[in-house]
């Protein structure tokens, strides 16, 4: 067998191996596209009605917190407790501010009604 024939045979073998690897890679990519994590990433990166969601700072903060606390359940539960407390205080503060605004509106109405 001449050197040229050997190289041609080797080339055919390598091309067959490359084709097999390509088909295996395409199957793996298909499996990855079907995973829930890649679907979530696709939704995050897709353009919705109000722009790219990753441009929003709250999205970045939530993603960063998720990555940092991925393997720390105790800290996650602590943060969730704090968040629950903050939301409760925020809702109470909003209610108080609404009552104060209503009282101010009534005072303005009384002041404008009295000549």
C-alpha positions as semicolon CSV with decimal commas, in nm:
position;residue;x (nm);y (nm);z (nm)
1;X;0,000;0,000;0,000
2;X;0,140;0,332;-0,098
3;X;0,155;0,630;0,130
4;X;-0,115;0,813;-0,069
5;X;-0,358;0,521;-0,042
6;X;-0,290;0,493;0,329
7;X;-0,361;0,865;0,378
8;X;-0,684;0,844;0,177
9;X;-0,803;0,548;0,383
10;X;-0,711;0,729;0,703
11;X;-0,902;1,036;0,582
12;X;-1,216;0,829;0,517
13;X;-1,195;0,678;0,866
14;X;-1,153;1,022;1,021
15;X;-1,446;1,164;0,822
16;X;-1,668;0,876;0,943
17;X;-1,560;0,942;1,303
18;X;-1,630;1,314;1,262
19;X;-1,978;1,240;1,127
20;X;-2,049;1,008;1,419
21;X;-1,933;1,275;1,664
22;X;-2,147;1,538;1,490
23;X;-2,458;1,324;1,519
24;X;-2,382;1,252;1,886
25;X;-2,333;1,622;1,955
26;X;-2,658;1,712;1,780
27;X;-2,843;1,456;1,995
28;X;-2,688;1,598;2,313
29;X;-2,775;1,955;2,211
30;X;-3,131;1,842;2,144
31;X;-3,147;1,696;2,496
32;X;-3,006;2,017;2,644
33;X;-3,259;2,230;2,458
34;X;-3,538;2,026;2,611
35;X;-3,416;2,073;2,970
36;X;-3,609;2,309;3,200
37;X;-3,299;2,513;3,279
38;X;-3,229;2,591;2,914
39;X;-3,595;2,679;2,858
40;X;-3,582;2,920;3,150
41;X;-3,260;3,073;3,017
42;X;-3,421;3,104;2,674
43;X;-3,717;3,288;2,820
44;X;-3,485;3,518;3,014
45;X;-3,283;3,600;2,706
46;X;-3,576;3,629;2,466
47;X;-3,723;3,965;2,387
48;X;-4,066;4,005;2,540
49;X;-4,319;4,281;2,512
50;X;-4,129;4,520;2,737
51;X;-3,770;4,462;2,631
52;X;-3,496;4,225;2,734
53;X;-3,566;4,096;3,086
54;X;-3,196;4,069;3,173
55;X;-3,165;4,446;3,149
56;X;-3,378;4,481;3,461
57;X;-3,177;4,518;3,784
58;X;-3,420;4,312;3,991
59;X;-3,372;4,018;3,757
60;X;-2,995;4,044;3,794
61;X;-3,024;4,065;4,174
62;X;-3,250;3,760;4,190
63;X;-3,025;3,561;3,958
64;X;-2,714;3,655;4,156
65;X;-2,881;3,567;4,486
66;X;-2,993;3,235;4,341
67;X;-2,643;3,147;4,227
68;X;-2,481;3,254;4,554
69;X;-2,731;3,071;4,772
70;X;-2,772;2,763;4,554
71;X;-2,600;2,530;4,799
72;X;-2,683;2,713;5,124
73;X;-3,036;2,624;5,237
74;X;-2,996;2,773;5,585
75;X;-2,909;3,116;5,444
76;X;-3,192;3,088;5,191
77;X;-3,444;3,023;5,466
78;X;-3,305;3,312;5,670
79;X;-3,333;3,546;5,372
80;X;-3,685;3,428;5,300
81;X;-3,779;3,506;5,660
82;X;-3,633;3,854;5,627
83;X;-3,808;3,906;5,296
84;X;-4,139;3,799;5,449
85;X;-4,091;4,043;5,734
86;X;-3,998;4,323;5,493
87;X;-4,304;4,258;5,277
88;X;-4,528;4,260;5,585
89;X;-4,380;4,588;5,706
90;X;-4,405;4,735;5,358
91;X;-4,772;4,646;5,326
92;X;-4,847;4,797;5,668
93;X;-4,655;5,112;5,578
94;X;-4,849;5,139;5,251
95;X;-5,176;5,107;5,440
96;X;-5,073;5,377;5,690
97;X;-4,965;5,608;5,407
98;X;-5,298;5,552;5,233
99;X;-5,490;5,644;5,550
100;X;-5,275;5,956;5,596
101;X;-5,339;6,055;5,235
102;X;-5,714;6,013;5,284
103;X;-5,705;6,227;5,599
104;X;-5,513;6,500;5,416
105;X;-5,763;6,492;5,131
106;X;-6,052;6,535;5,376
107;X;-5,876;6,828;5,542
108;X;-5,823;6,992;5,204
109;X;-6,190;6,941;5,120
110;X;-6,299;7,098;5,453
111;X;-6,058;7,386;5,407
112;X;-6,182;7,463;5,058
113;X;-6,549;7,425;5,158
114;X;-6,525;7,681;5,440
115;X;-6,511;8,037;5,305
